[in-house]
Amino acid sequence: MEQDDGDDLFVHKSQVSGRGLREGDIVEFEIGDSDKGPNAINVSKMDEEE
């Protein structure tokens, strides 16, 4: 997943709520830490109106 600043962030499919994501979807998420570094958690797709 690419952050607003252009840096990539790992996201595991178990952290994605709903029916999944497609390339280009706008999402909101929190950043968590793991033994492998920062990763996206609590990922959800944003409504197009937001």
ABEGO torsion letter per residue (X at the ends): XBBAAGBBBBBBAAABBEAEBBBGBBBBBBBBBBAAEBBBBGBBBBBAAX
